[in-house]
């Protein structure tokens, strides 16, 4: 529609009608909010105050963050870190120890194979083979 066809009286009537519809919608929204318990979930979260940390806690967090950034940048930390003990060398298996383990395994497997050749020792296996 062009603006030339709309007279001021028509626009005024349209405005009044839209405002009436808006009031009806606001009333229906209020009814639904009342059914929800008198408040909207969005407004509830906005109304609750956020938990604030104490000044001491914020200061500790700031110092810890500065120390982390200092480590990343390679600078010395604001607070000297406790010295760690030097890392222990990884335990290595000696040739003699390895030979002892291999000999024990061979002995164990030989005993197991010898037992298998004699026949099943388990009563259930014996009954099943008969």
C-alpha positions as CSV (number, residue, x, y, z in Angstrom):
1,X,0.0,0.0,0.0
2,X,1.2,3.5,-0.6
3,X,1.2,6.2,2.0
4,X,-1.1,8.4,-0.1
5,X,-4.1,6.1,0.4
6,X,-3.8,5.9,4.2
7,X,-5.4,8.9,5.8
8,X,-4.6,10.0,9.3
9,X,-7.9,8.7,10.6
10,X,-7.2,5.2,9.3
11,X,-3.7,5.3,10.8
12,X,-5.1,6.5,14.1
13,X,-7.7,3.7,14.2
14,X,-5.0,1.1,13.3
15,X,-2.8,2.4,16.1
16,X,-5.7,2.2,18.6
17,X,-6.5,-1.4,17.5
18,X,-2.8,-2.5,17.8
19,X,-2.6,-1.0,21.3
20,X,-5.7,-2.9,22.4
21,X,-4.2,-6.1,21.0
22,X,-0.9,-5.4,22.8
23,X,-2.8,-5.0,26.1
24,X,-4.6,-8.3,25.6
25,X,-1.3,-10.0,24.9
26,X,0.3,-8.5,28.0
27,X,-2.7,-9.8,30.1
28,X,-2.2,-13.3,28.6
29,X,1.5,-13.2,29.3
30,X,0.8,-12.2,32.9
31,X,-1.6,-15.1,33.2
32,X,1.0,-17.6,32.0
33,X,3.6,-16.1,34.3
34,X,1.1,-16.5,37.2
35,X,0.7,-20.2,36.3
36,X,4.5,-20.6,36.4
37,X,4.5,-19.4,40.0
38,X,4.4,-15.7,39.7
39,X,7.7,-15.1,37.9
40,X,9.5,-15.9,34.7
41,X,12.7,-18.1,34.8
42,X,14.6,-15.4,32.9
43,X,13.8,-12.7,35.4
44,X,14.5,-15.0,38.3
45,X,18.1,-15.6,37.3
46,X,18.6,-11.8,36.7
47,X,17.2,-10.9,40.1
48,X,19.5,-13.2,42.0
49,X,22.7,-11.6,43.0
50,X,25.9,-13.3,41.7
51,X,28.3,-14.8,44.2
52,X,31.2,-12.5,44.8
53,X,34.6,-13.7,45.9
54,X,36.3,-11.9,48.8
55,X,39.1,-9.4,48.1
56,X,41.6,-11.9,49.5
57,X,40.4,-14.7,47.2
58,X,40.6,-12.4,44.2
59,X,44.1,-11.3,45.1
60,X,45.2,-15.0,45.4
61,X,43.7,-15.7,42.1
62,X,45.4,-12.7,40.5
63,X,48.8,-13.7,41.9
64,X,48.5,-17.3,40.8
65,X,47.6,-16.1,37.3
66,X,50.5,-13.8,37.2
67,X,52.8,-16.6,38.3
68,X,51.4,-18.8,35.5
69,X,52.0,-16.2,32.9
70,X,55.5,-15.6,34.2
71,X,56.3,-19.3,33.8
72,X,54.9,-19.2,30.2
73,X,57.0,-16.1,29.3
74,X,60.1,-17.6,31.0
75,X,60.3,-14.9,33.7
76,X,60.8,-15.5,37.3
77,X,57.6,-15.9,39.3
78,X,56.5,-13.3,41.7
79,X,56.5,-15.9,44.5
80,X,59.5,-18.2,44.7
81,X,58.5,-21.8,44.0
82,X,59.6,-24.6,46.3
83,X,62.5,-26.5,44.9
84,X,61.7,-30.0,43.7
85,X,63.9,-33.0,44.4
86,X,65.9,-34.1,41.3
87,X,64.0,-36.7,39.4
88,X,65.2,-40.3,40.1
89,X,66.7,-42.2,37.3
90,X,64.4,-44.8,35.7
91,X,65.1,-48.3,37.1
92,X,66.6,-50.5,34.4
93,X,66.5,-54.2,34.3
94,X,70.0,-55.8,34.4
95,X,71.1,-58.5,32.1
96,X,71.3,-61.0,35.0
97,X,67.8,-60.1,36.2
98,X,66.3,-60.5,32.7
99,X,68.0,-63.9,32.4
100,X,66.5,-65.0,35.7
101,X,63.0,-64.0,34.6
102,X,63.4,-65.7,31.2
103,X,64.7,-68.9,32.9
104,X,61.7,-68.9,35.4
105,X,59.2,-68.4,32.5
106,X,60.8,-71.3,30.5
107,X,60.6,-73.5,33.5
108,X,56.9,-72.6,34.1
109,X,55.9,-73.2,30.5
110,X,57.8,-76.5,30.4
111,X,55.9,-77.7,33.5
112,X,52.6,-76.6,32.0
113,X,53.3,-78.4,28.7
114,X,54.4,-81.5,30.6
115,X,51.2,-81.5,32.6
116,X,49.2,-81.1,29.4
117,X,50.8,-84.2,27.8
118,X,50.0,-86.4,30.9
119,X,46.3,-85.6,30.5
120,X,43.8,-83.3,32.2
121,X,44.2,-83.0,35.9
122,X,40.8,-81.3,36.4
123,X,38.0,-83.7,37.2
124,X,35.6,-81.9,34.8
125,X,38.0,-82.2,32.0
126,X,38.7,-85.9,32.8
127,X,34.9,-86.6,32.8
128,X,34.5,-84.8,29.5
129,X,37.3,-86.7,27.8
130,X,35.8,-90.1,28.7
